[in-house]
Amino acid sequence: MLLSAGEEIGLATVYRVLSQFESAGLVTRHNFEEGRSVFERSSARHHDHMVCIESGTVVEFVNDEIEKLQRAVAAEHGYEIVDHNLVLFVRPIKD
């Protein structure tokens, strides 16, 4: 948006501000691929991600059954989940 408005801004400035937003809890950084960070607004509701290995598209999803199953697996091993991050690497189904 800044570039289309004729404003000049360096990439280093963008990442510096994103890091400040991350420190303030405004955004969350994800490293889905090696050497590439994706930032999203911080959310109060937990969600997981699917990353398309062909296009790089990131899809957020919530699935209560997956969450329940993860808690059950942790409990079977004598643990409770404190936090977690689930990323599914996917590709389109080809007919």
Gaussian input, Z-matrix of N, CA and C with variables (Angstrom, degrees):
# hf/3-21g

backbone

0 1
 N
 C     1     B1
 C     2     B2     1     A1
 N     3     B3     2     A2     1     D1
 C     4     B4     3     A3     2     D2
 C     5     B5     4     A4     3     D3
 N     6     B6     5     A5     4     D4
 C     7     B7     6     A6     5     D5
 C     8     B8     7     A7     6     D6
 N     9     B9     8     A8     7     D7
 C    10    B10     9     A9     8     D8
 C    11    B11    10    A10     9     D9
 N    12    B12    11    A11    10    D10
 C    13    B13    12    A12    11    D11
 C    14    B14    13    A13    12    D12
 N    15    B15    14    A14    13    D13
 C    16    B16    15    A15    14    D14
 C    17    B17    16    A16    15    D15
 N    18    B18    17    A17    16    D16
 C    19    B19    18    A18    17    D17
 C    20    B20    19    A19    18    D18
 N    21    B21    20    A20    19    D19
 C    22    B22    21    A21    20    D20
 C    23    B23    22    A22    21    D21
 N    24    B24    23    A23    22    D22
 C    25    B25    24    A24    23    D23
 C    26    B26    25    A25    24    D24
 N    27    B27    26    A26    25    D25
 C    28    B28    27    A27    26    D26
 C    29    B29    28    A28    27    D27
 N    30    B30    29    A29    28    D28
 C    31    B31    30    A30    29    D29
 C    32    B32    31    A31    30    D30
 N    33    B33    32    A32    31    D31
 C    34    B34    33    A33    32    D32
 C    35    B35    34    A34    33    D33
 N    36    B36    35    A35    34    D34
 C    37    B37    36    A36    35    D35
 C    38    B38    37    A37    36    D36
 N    39    B39    38    A38    37    D37
 C    40    B40    39    A39    38    D38
 C    41    B41    40    A40    39    D39
 N    42    B42    41    A41    40    D40
 C    43    B43    42    A42    41    D41
 C    44    B44    43    A43    42    D42
 N    45    B45    44    A44    43    D43
 C    46    B46    45    A45    44    D44
 C    47    B47    46    A46    45    D45
 N    48    B48    47    A47    46    D46
 C    49    B49    48    A48    47    D47
 C    50    B50    49    A49    48    D48
 N    51    B51    50    A50    49    D49
 C    52    B52    51    A51    50    D50
 C    53    B53    52    A52    51    D51
 N    54    B54    53    A53    52    D52
 C    55    B55    54    A54    53    D53
 C    56    B56    55    A55    54    D54
 N    57    B57    56    A56    55    D55
 C    58    B58    57    A57    56    D56
 C    59    B59    58    A58    57    D57
 N    60    B60    59    A59    58    D58
 C    61    B61    60    A60    59    D59
 C    62    B62    61    A61    60    D60
 N    63    B63    62    A62    61    D61
 C    64    B64    63    A63    62    D62
 C    65    B65    64    A64    63    D63
 N    66    B66    65    A65    64    D64
 C    67    B67    66    A66    65    D65
 C    68    B68    67    A67    66    D66
 N    69    B69    68    A68    67    D67
 C    70    B70    69    A69    68    D68
 C    71    B71    70    A70    69    D69
 N    72    B72    71    A71    70    D70
 C    73    B73    72    A72    71    D71
 C    74    B74    73    A73    72    D72
 N    75    B75    74    A74    73    D73
 C    76    B76    75    A75    74    D74
 C    77    B77    76    A76    75    D75
 N    78    B78    77    A77    76    D76
 C    79    B79    78    A78    77    D77
 C    80    B80    79    A79    78    D78
 N    81    B81    80    A80    79    D79
 C    82    B82    81    A81    80    D80
 C    83    B83    82    A82    81    D81
 N    84    B84    83    A83    82    D82
 C    85    B85    84    A84    83    D83
 C    86    B86    85    A85    84    D84
 N    87    B87    86    A86    85    D85
 C    88    B88    87    A87    86    D86
 C    89    B89    88    A88    87    D87
 N    90    B90    89    A89    88    D88
 C    91    B91    90    A90    89    D89
 C    92    B92    91    A91    90    D90
 N    93    B93    92    A92    91    D91
 C    94    B94    93    A93    92    D92
 C    95    B95    94    A94    93    D93
 N    96    B96    95    A95    94    D94
 C    97    B97    96    A96    95    D95
 C    98    B98    97    A97    96    D96
 N    99    B99    98    A98    97    D97
 C   100   B100    99    A99    98    D98
 C   101   B101   100   A100    99    D99
 N   102   B102   101   A101   100   D100
 C   103   B103   102   A102   101   D101
 C   104   B104   103   A103   102   D102
 N   105   B105   104   A104   103   D103
 C   106   B106   105   A105   104   D104
 C   107   B107   106   A106   105   D105
 N   108   B108   107   A107   106   D106
 C   109   B109   108   A108   107   D107
 C   110   B110   109   A109   108   D108
 N   111   B111   110   A110   109   D109
 C   112   B112   111   A111   110   D110
 C   113   B113   112   A112   111   D111
 N   114   B114   113   A113   112   D112
 C   115   B115   114   A114   113   D113
 C   116   B116   115   A115   114   D114
 N   117   B117   116   A116   115   D115
 C   118   B118   117   A117   116   D116
 C   119   B119   118   A118   117   D117
 N   120   B120   119   A119   118   D118
 C   121   B121   120   A120   119   D119
 C   122   B122   121   A121   120   D120
 N   123   B123   122   A122   121   D121
 C   124   B124   123   A123   122   D122
 C   125   B125   124   A124   123   D123
 N   126   B126   125   A125   124   D124
 C   127   B127   126   A126   125   D125
 C   128   B128   127   A127   126   D126
 N   129   B129   128   A128   127   D127
 C   130   B130   129   A129   128   D128
 C   131   B131   130   A130   129   D129
 N   132   B132   131   A131   130   D130
 C   133   B133   132   A132   131   D131
 C   134   B134   133   A133   132   D132
 N   135   B135   134   A134   133   D133
 C   136   B136   135   A135   134   D134
 C   137   B137   136   A136   135   D135
 N   138   B138   137   A137   136   D136
 C   139   B139   138   A138   137   D137
 C   140   B140   139   A139   138   D138
 N   141   B141   140   A140   139   D139
 C   142   B142   141   A141   140   D140
 C   143   B143   142   A142   141   D141
 N   144   B144   143   A143   142   D142
 C   145   B145   144   A144   143   D143
 C   146   B146   145   A145   144   D144
 N   147   B147   146   A146   145   D145
 C   148   B148   147   A147   146   D146
 C   149   B149   148   A148   147   D147
 N   150   B150   149   A149   148   D148
 C   151   B151   150   A150   149   D149
 C   152   B152   151   A151   150   D150
 N   153   B153   152   A152   151   D151
 C   154   B154   153   A153   152   D152
 C   155   B155   154   A154   153   D153
 N   156   B156   155   A155   154   D154
 C   157   B157   156   A156   155   D155
 C   158   B158   157   A157   156   D156
 N   159   B159   158   A158   157   D157
 C   160   B160   159   A159   158   D158
 C   161   B161   160   A160   159   D159
 N   162   B162   161   A161   160   D160
 C   163   B163   162   A162   161   D161
 C   164   B164   163   A163   162   D162
 N   165   B165   164   A164   163   D163
 C   166   B166   165   A165   164   D164
 C   167   B167   166   A166   165   D165
 N   168   B168   167   A167   166   D166
 C   169   B169   168   A168   167   D167
 C   170   B170   169   A169   168   D168
 N   171   B171   170   A170   169   D169
 C   172   B172   171   A171   170   D170
 C   173   B173   172   A172   171   D171
 N   174   B174   173   A173   172   D172
 C   175   B175   174   A174   173   D173
 C   176   B176   175   A175   174   D174
 N   177   B177   176   A176   175   D175
 C   178   B178   177   A177   176   D176
 C   179   B179   178   A178   177   D177
 N   180   B180   179   A179   178   D178
 C   181   B181   180   A180   179   D179
 C   182   B182   181   A181   180   D180
 N   183   B183   182   A182   181   D181
 C   184   B184   183   A183   182   D182
 C   185   B185   184   A184   183   D183
 N   186   B186   185   A185   184   D184
 C   187   B187   186   A186   185   D185
 C   188   B188   187   A187   186   D186
 N   189   B189   188   A188   187   D187
 C   190   B190   189   A189   188   D188
 C   191   B191   190   A190   189   D189
 N   192   B192   191   A191   190   D190
 C   193   B193   192   A192   191   D191
 C   194   B194   193   A193   192   D192
 N   195   B195   194   A194   193   D193
 C   196   B196   195   A195   194   D194
 C   197   B197   196   A196   195   D195
 N   198   B198   197   A197   196   D196
 C   199   B199   198   A198   197   D197
 C   200   B200   199   A199   198   D198
 N   201   B201   200   A200   199   D199
 C   202   B202   201   A201   200   D200
 C   203   B203   202   A202   201   D201
 N   204   B204   203   A203   202   D202
 C   205   B205   204   A204   203   D203
 C   206   B206   205   A205   204   D204
 N   207   B207   206   A206   205   D205
 C   208   B208   207   A207   206   D206
 C   209   B209   208   A208   207   D207
 N   210   B210   209   A209   208   D208
 C   211   B211   210   A210   209   D209
 C   212   B212   211   A211   210   D210
 N   213   B213   212   A212   211   D211
 C   214   B214   213   A213   212   D212
 C   215   B215   214   A214   213   D213
 N   216   B216   215   A215   214   D214
 C   217   B217   216   A216   215   D215
 C   218   B218   217   A217   216   D216
 N   219   B219   218   A218   217   D217
 C   220   B220   219   A219   218   D218
 C   221   B221   220   A220   219   D219
 N   222   B222   221   A221   220   D220
 C   223   B223   222   A222   221   D221
 C   224   B224   223   A223   222   D222
 N   225   B225   224   A224   223   D223
 C   226   B226   225   A225   224   D224
 C   227   B227   226   A226   225   D225
 N   228   B228   227   A227   226   D226
 C   229   B229   228   A228   227   D227
 C   230   B230   229   A229   228   D228
 N   231   B231   230   A230   229   D229
 C   232   B232   231   A231   230   D230
 C   233   B233   232   A232   231   D231
 N   234   B234   233   A233   232   D232
 C   235   B235   234   A234   233   D233
 C   236   B236   235   A235   234   D234
 N   237   B237   236   A236   235   D235
 C   238   B238   237   A237   236   D236
 C   239   B239   238   A238   237   D237
 N   240   B240   239   A239   238   D238
 C   241   B241   240   A240   239   D239
 C   242   B242   241   A241   240   D240
 N   243   B243   242   A242   241   D241
 C   244   B244   243   A243   242   D242
 C   245   B245   244   A244   243   D243
 N   246   B246   245   A245   244   D244
 C   247   B247   246   A246   245   D245
 C   248   B248   247   A247   246   D246
 N   249   B249   248   A248   247   D247
 C   250   B250   249   A249   248   D248
 C   251   B251   250   A250   249   D249
 N   252   B252   251   A251   250   D250
 C   253   B253   252   A252   251   D251
 C   254   B254   253   A253   252   D252
 N   255   B255   254   A254   253   D253
 C   256   B256   255   A255   254   D254
 C   257   B257   256   A256   255   D255
 N   258   B258   257   A257   256   D256
 C   259   B259   258   A258   257   D257
 C   260   B260   259   A259   258   D258
 N   261   B261   260   A260   259   D259
 C   262   B262   261   A261   260   D260
 C   263   B263   262   A262   261   D261
 N   264   B264   263   A263   262   D262
 C   265   B265   264   A264   263   D263
 C   266   B266   265   A265   264   D264
 N   267   B267   266   A266   265   D265
 C   268   B268   267   A267   266   D266
 C   269   B269   268   A268   267   D267
 N   270   B270   269   A269   268   D268
 C   271   B271   270   A270   269   D269
 C   272   B272   271   A271   270   D270
 N   273   B273   272   A272   271   D271
 C   274   B274   273   A273   272   D272
 C   275   B275   274   A274   273   D273
 N   276   B276   275   A275   274   D274
 C   277   B277   276   A276   275   D275
 C   278   B278   277   A277   276   D276
 N   279   B279   278   A278   277   D277
 C   280   B280   279   A279   278   D278
 C   281   B281   280   A280   279   D279
 N   282   B282   281   A281   280   D280
 C   283   B283   282   A282   281   D281
 C   284   B284   283   A283   282   D282

   B1=1.4499
   B2=1.5182
   B3=1.3286
   B4=1.4595
   B5=1.5208
   B6=1.3354
   B7=1.4617
   B8=1.5255
   B9=1.3268
   B10=1.4659
   B11=1.5253
   B12=1.3351
   B13=1.4619
   B14=1.5227
   B15=1.3427
   B16=1.4604
   B17=1.5136
   B18=1.3248
   B19=1.4661
   B20=1.5232
   B21=1.3055
   B22=1.4662
   B23=1.5206
   B24=1.3137
   B25=1.4594
   B26=1.5249
   B27=1.3043
   B28=1.4549
   B29=1.5166
   B30=1.3108
   B31=1.4565
   B32=1.5259
   B33=1.3257
   B34=1.4650
   B35=1.5248
   B36=1.3168
   B37=1.4647
   B38=1.5215
   B39=1.3097
   B40=1.4632
   B41=1.5291
   B42=1.3252
   B43=1.4682
   B44=1.5270
   B45=1.3073
   B46=1.4594
   B47=1.5380
   B48=1.3282
   B49=1.4678
   B50=1.5271
   B51=1.3395
   B52=1.4650
   B53=1.5266
   B54=1.3251
   B55=1.4733
   B56=1.5266
   B57=1.3312
   B58=1.4631
   B59=1.5267
   B60=1.3336
   B61=1.4588
   B62=1.5261
   B63=1.3403
   B64=1.4621
   B65=1.5261
   B66=1.3212
   B67=1.4695
   B68=1.5248
   B69=1.3300
   B70=1.4611
   B71=1.5268
   B72=1.3382
   B73=1.4557
   B74=1.5211
   B75=1.3232
   B76=1.4693
   B77=1.5218
   B78=1.3268
   B79=1.4603
   B80=1.5235
   B81=1.3101
   B82=1.4658
   B83=1.5218
   B84=1.3271
   B85=1.4589
   B86=1.5243
   B87=1.3410
   B88=1.4546
   B89=1.5213
   B90=1.3095
   B91=1.4564
   B92=1.5254
   B93=1.3275
   B94=1.4529
   B95=1.5193
   B96=1.3119
   B97=1.4605
   B98=1.5164
   B99=1.3044
   B100=1.4475
   B101=1.5194
   B102=1.3289
   B103=1.4503
   B104=1.5180
   B105=1.3395
   B106=1.4584
   B107=1.5196
   B108=1.3178
   B109=1.4606
   B110=1.5135
   B111=1.3187
   B112=1.4525
   B113=1.5222
   B114=1.3168
   B115=1.4559
   B116=1.5252
   B117=1.3319
   B118=1.4589
   B119=1.5202
   B120=1.3207
   B121=1.4594
   B122=1.5186
   B123=1.3190
   B124=1.4590
   B125=1.5194
   B126=1.3129
   B127=1.4532
   B128=1.5145
   B129=1.3108
   B130=1.4600
   B131=1.5232
   B132=1.3165
   B133=1.4690
   B134=1.5240
   B135=1.3185
   B136=1.4657
   B137=1.5247
   B138=1.3136
   B139=1.4595
   B140=1.5164
   B141=1.3139
   B142=1.4601
   B143=1.5248
   B144=1.3236
   B145=1.4611
   B146=1.5230
   B147=1.3251
   B148=1.4601
   B149=1.5278
   B150=1.3277
   B151=1.4585
   B152=1.5204
   B153=1.3279
   B154=1.4608
   B155=1.5263
   B156=1.3290
   B157=1.4656
   B158=1.5235
   B159=1.3319
   B160=1.4609
   B161=1.5267
   B162=1.3264
   B163=1.4664
   B164=1.5226
   B165=1.3334
   B166=1.4606
   B167=1.5202
   B168=1.3263
   B169=1.4581
   B170=1.5259
   B171=1.3303
   B172=1.4562
   B173=1.5307
   B174=1.3277
   B175=1.4630
   B176=1.5188
   B177=1.3143
   B178=1.4596
   B179=1.5161
   B180=1.3382
   B181=1.4624
   B182=1.5190
   B183=1.3267
   B184=1.4595
   B185=1.5215
   B186=1.3325
   B187=1.4574
   B188=1.5217
   B189=1.3330
   B190=1.4593
   B191=1.5268
   B192=1.3270
   B193=1.4709
   B194=1.5282
   B195=1.3310
   B196=1.4724
   B197=1.5202
   B198=1.3271
   B199=1.4726
   B200=1.5273
   B201=1.3290
   B202=1.4746
   B203=1.5260
   B204=1.3198
   B205=1.4556
   B206=1.5313
   B207=1.3288
   B208=1.4687
   B209=1.5308
   B210=1.3300
   B211=1.4724
   B212=1.5287
   B213=1.3316
   B214=1.4655
   B215=1.5228
   B216=1.3232
   B217=1.4714
   B218=1.5266
   B219=1.3258
   B220=1.4672
   B221=1.5289
   B222=1.3395
   B223=1.4721
   B224=1.5194
   B225=1.3351
   B226=1.4745
   B227=1.5221
   B228=1.3221
   B229=1.4670
   B230=1.5276
   B231=1.3389
   B232=1.4636
   B233=1.5157
   B234=1.3037
   B235=1.4634
   B236=1.5217
   B237=1.3176
   B238=1.4505
   B239=1.5264
   B240=1.3076
   B241=1.4689
   B242=1.5243
   B243=1.3165
   B244=1.4579
   B245=1.5295
   B246=1.3102
   B247=1.4584
   B248=1.5180
   B249=1.3077
   B250=1.4602
   B251=1.5138
   B252=1.3205
   B253=1.4518
   B254=1.5236
   B255=1.3301
   B256=1.4512
   B257=1.5234
   B258=1.3221
   B259=1.4626
   B260=1.5179
   B261=1.3209
   B262=1.4608
   B263=1.5200
   B264=1.3085
   B265=1.4628
   B266=1.5201
   B267=1.3219
   B268=1.4689
   B269=1.5214
   B270=1.3302
   B271=1.4695
   B272=1.5140
   B273=1.3225
   B274=1.4596
   B275=1.5228
   B276=1.3267
   B277=1.4635
   B278=1.5113
   B279=1.3093
   B280=1.4691
   B281=1.5171
   B282=1.3138
   B283=1.4680
   B284=1.4977
   A1=110.24
   A2=116.10
   A3=118.80
   A4=110.96
   A5=115.84
   A6=119.45
   A7=111.29
   A8=116.83
   A9=119.14
   A10=111.55
   A11=117.20
   A12=121.23
   A13=111.66
   A14=116.27
   A15=119.99
   A16=114.39
   A17=117.16
   A18=121.31
   A19=109.43
   A20=115.65
   A21=119.93
   A22=108.46
   A23=114.95
   A24=119.98
   A25=108.11
   A26=116.28
   A27=120.92
   A28=111.68
   A29=115.92
   A30=121.60
   A31=111.44
   A32=116.85
   A33=120.35
   A34=110.67
   A35=117.01
   A36=121.02
   A37=110.48
   A38=116.78
   A39=121.11
   A40=109.68
   A41=117.56
   A42=120.21
   A43=111.96
   A44=117.89
   A45=120.74
   A46=109.65
   A47=116.43
   A48=120.38
   A49=110.53
   A50=117.43
   A51=119.95
   A52=110.89
   A53=117.22
   A54=120.59
   A55=110.80
   A56=116.68
   A57=120.16
   A58=110.52
   A59=117.29
   A60=121.27
   A61=110.49
   A62=115.93
   A63=120.43
   A64=110.33
   A65=117.10
   A66=121.39
   A67=111.37
   A68=116.38
   A69=121.21
   A70=112.30
   A71=116.85
   A72=120.11
   A73=114.44
   A74=116.76
   A75=120.49
   A76=112.84
   A77=116.68
   A78=121.72
   A79=109.32
   A80=115.02
   A81=122.15
   A82=107.95
   A83=115.80
   A84=121.08
   A85=109.11
   A86=115.35
   A87=121.54
   A88=108.14
   A89=116.45
   A90=121.91
   A91=107.89
   A92=115.90
   A93=120.93
   A94=111.56
   A95=116.73
   A96=121.94
   A97=108.01
   A98=116.24
   A99=120.74
   A100=110.46
   A101=116.34
   A102=120.89
   A103=115.13
   A104=117.64
   A105=120.36
   A106=109.22
   A107=116.57
   A108=121.48
   A109=109.81
   A110=114.97
   A111=122.15
   A112=106.62
   A113=116.19
   A114=120.74
   A115=109.15
   A116=115.48
   A117=120.35
   A118=108.66
   A119=115.41
   A120=119.12
   A121=109.27
   A122=115.81
   A123=119.73
   A124=109.17
   A125=114.78
   A126=120.63
   A127=109.78
   A128=116.33
   A129=120.46
   A130=110.94
   A131=117.41
   A132=121.55
   A133=109.98
   A134=115.32
   A135=120.21
   A136=110.34
   A137=115.61
   A138=121.29
   A139=108.54
   A140=115.60
   A141=121.96
   A142=108.51
   A143=116.04
   A144=120.07
   A145=112.25
   A146=114.72
   A147=122.88
   A148=106.00
   A149=116.33
   A150=121.49
   A151=107.89
   A152=116.22
   A153=120.70
   A154=108.82
   A155=116.76
   A156=120.66
   A157=112.12
   A158=117.62
   A159=120.10
   A160=112.36
   A161=117.08
   A162=119.97
   A163=113.90
   A164=116.49
   A165=119.90
   A166=113.10
   A167=117.29
   A168=121.22
   A169=110.17
   A170=115.97
   A171=121.92
   A172=107.53
   A173=115.90
   A174=122.21
   A175=108.30
   A176=116.67
   A177=121.24
   A178=108.52
   A179=116.56
   A180=119.54
   A181=110.59
   A182=114.80
   A183=122.83
   A184=106.42
   A185=116.27
   A186=120.34
   A187=107.74
   A188=115.47
   A189=120.46
   A190=113.07
   A191=117.75
   A192=120.96
   A193=110.61
   A194=117.25
   A195=120.40
   A196=109.77
   A197=117.01
   A198=120.51
   A199=110.25
   A200=116.46
   A201=121.47
   A202=110.56
   A203=117.18
   A204=121.72
   A205=111.23
   A206=117.25
   A207=120.08
   A208=110.91
   A209=116.79
   A210=119.59
   A211=110.73
   A212=116.68
   A213=120.43
   A214=111.35
   A215=117.18
   A216=121.10
   A217=109.86
   A218=116.96
   A219=120.01
   A220=110.27
   A221=117.72
   A222=121.78
   A223=111.48
   A224=117.23
   A225=120.72
   A226=111.53
   A227=115.88
   A228=120.88
   A229=111.95
   A230=115.99
   A231=119.95
   A232=114.52
   A233=117.01
   A234=121.21
   A235=111.05
   A236=114.91
   A237=121.16
   A238=107.37
   A239=116.45
   A240=120.66
   A241=109.16
   A242=115.39
   A243=121.87
   A244=109.41
   A245=115.45
   A246=122.35
   A247=106.90
   A248=116.76
   A249=119.17
   A250=110.09
   A251=113.48
   A252=121.25
   A253=106.77
   A254=117.11
   A255=121.26
   A256=108.74
   A257=115.95
   A258=121.58
   A259=108.00
   A260=116.22
   A261=121.53
   A262=107.62
   A263=117.10
   A264=121.24
   A265=106.49
   A266=116.23
   A267=121.76
   A268=111.28
   A269=115.17
   A270=121.33
   A271=106.67
   A272=117.75
   A273=120.34
   A274=111.20
   A275=115.39
   A276=120.51
   A277=108.21
   A278=115.20
   A279=120.14
   A280=108.84
   A281=115.57
   A282=120.26
   A283=112.34
   D1=-38.31
   D2=179.61
   D3=-65.22
   D4=-43.31
   D5=-179.90
   D6=-63.04
   D7=-41.76
   D8=-179.78
   D9=-68.86
   D10=-22.07
   D11=177.06
   D12=-87.45
   D13=3.69
   D14=178.50
   D15=83.43
   D16=10.31
   D17=178.99
   D18=-87.69
   D19=141.15
   D20=176.29
   D21=-99.56
   D22=132.33
   D23=178.76
   D24=-148.99
   D25=136.65
   D26=-179.21
   D27=-84.93
   D28=149.92
   D29=179.19
   D30=-60.42
   D31=-36.36
   D32=178.61
   D33=-61.51
   D34=-37.17
   D35=178.08
   D36=-65.47
   D37=-42.63
   D38=179.25
   D39=-59.72
   D40=-48.35
   D41=-178.64
   D42=-68.48
   D43=-32.89
   D44=177.28
   D45=-64.64
   D46=-44.39
   D47=179.15
   D48=-66.69
   D49=-41.03
   D50=177.03
   D51=-60.72
   D52=-39.63
   D53=177.43
   D54=-63.60
   D55=-38.29
   D56=176.94
   D57=-66.65
   D58=-41.29
   D59=176.38
   D60=-61.23
   D61=-39.79
   D62=178.71
   D63=-63.33
   D64=-45.38
   D65=179.11
   D66=-61.37
   D67=-32.96
   D68=-179.73
   D69=-83.33
   D70=-4.47
   D71=179.20
   D72=81.69
   D73=13.62
   D74=-179.22
   D75=-83.44
   D76=-30.03
   D77=178.47
   D78=-132.40
   D79=159.44
   D80=176.19
   D81=-118.66
   D82=134.53
   D83=178.51
   D84=-96.31
   D85=134.31
   D86=174.91
   D87=-121.90
   D88=139.34
   D89=176.59
   D90=-114.28
   D91=76.72
   D92=-177.34
   D93=-71.82
   D94=-35.25
   D95=179.48
   D96=-121.96
   D97=150.04
   D98=179.48
   D99=-60.54
   D100=127.18
   D101=176.73
   D102=80.63
   D103=6.81
   D104=-178.67
   D105=-134.13
   D106=124.28
   D107=177.24
   D108=-105.01
   D109=144.99
   D110=173.89
   D111=-122.48
   D112=132.66
   D113=179.75
   D114=-110.23
   D115=141.55
   D116=174.16
   D117=-138.53
   D118=154.88
   D119=176.59
   D120=-59.63
   D121=139.03
   D122=177.50
   D123=-64.50
   D124=143.09
   D125=-176.16
   D126=-128.32
   D127=141.36
   D128=177.80
   D129=-73.83
   D130=-26.85
   D131=-178.74
   D132=-94.20
   D133=130.07
   D134=178.38
   D135=-66.33
   D136=141.40
   D137=173.66
   D138=-148.87
   D139=162.57
   D140=179.04
   D141=-113.87
   D142=178.51
   D143=-174.94
   D144=-133.75
   D145=148.79
   D146=166.79
   D147=-118.40
   D148=134.92
   D149=178.78
   D150=-119.79
   D151=121.14
   D152=178.29
   D153=-75.32
   D154=122.56
   D155=-177.66
   D156=-74.06
   D157=-13.59
   D158=179.14
   D159=-92.21
   D160=-42.38
   D161=-174.92
   D162=-106.43
   D163=-17.78
   D164=-176.17
   D165=82.45
   D166=1.82
   D167=179.25
   D168=-62.76
   D169=136.47
   D170=178.30
   D171=-110.01
   D172=126.21
   D173=179.47
   D174=-115.32
   D175=125.92
   D176=174.92
   D177=-88.21
   D178=142.31
   D179=176.27
   D180=-148.60
   D181=156.02
   D182=175.24
   D183=-124.44
   D184=130.67
   D185=178.23
   D186=-141.51
   D187=107.78
   D188=-176.74
   D189=-63.54
   D190=-30.91
   D191=178.82
   D192=-66.45
   D193=-41.89
   D194=177.40
   D195=-63.02
   D196=-42.69
   D197=-179.65
   D198=-62.08
   D199=-43.45
   D200=179.53
   D201=-63.22
   D202=-43.80
   D203=-179.79
   D204=-63.65
   D205=-40.24
   D206=178.66
   D207=-63.28
   D208=-41.85
   D209=177.63
   D210=-63.76
   D211=-39.42
   D212=179.55
   D213=-65.25
   D214=-42.54
   D215=179.47
   D216=-63.07
   D217=-44.59
   D218=178.43
   D219=-61.24
   D220=-43.54
   D221=-179.39
   D222=-64.12
   D223=-38.61
   D224=177.92
   D225=-58.79
   D226=-27.83
   D227=-179.91
   D228=-98.85
   D229=7.15
   D230=176.60
   D231=83.78
   D232=25.52
   D233=-178.88
   D234=-127.24
   D235=163.01
   D236=167.83
   D237=-122.42
   D238=145.20
   D239=-178.80
   D240=-76.97
   D241=128.29
   D242=175.25
   D243=-94.68
   D244=-40.53
   D245=178.37
   D246=-161.93
   D247=157.42
   D248=175.44
   D249=-159.91
   D250=166.99
   D251=-179.22
   D252=-142.36
   D253=116.66
   D254=179.79
   D255=-111.81
   D256=123.39
   D257=176.69
   D258=-126.39
   D259=123.14
   D260=175.79
   D261=-102.27
   D262=125.57
   D263=175.84
   D264=-94.01
   D265=120.05
   D266=-170.00
   D267=-127.31
   D268=168.53
   D269=170.27
   D270=-144.13
   D271=156.51
   D272=-179.64
   D273=-61.07
   D274=144.42
   D275=174.95
   D276=-75.28
   D277=127.83
   D278=179.69
   D279=-103.04
   D280=127.82
   D281=-179.67
   D282=-72.92

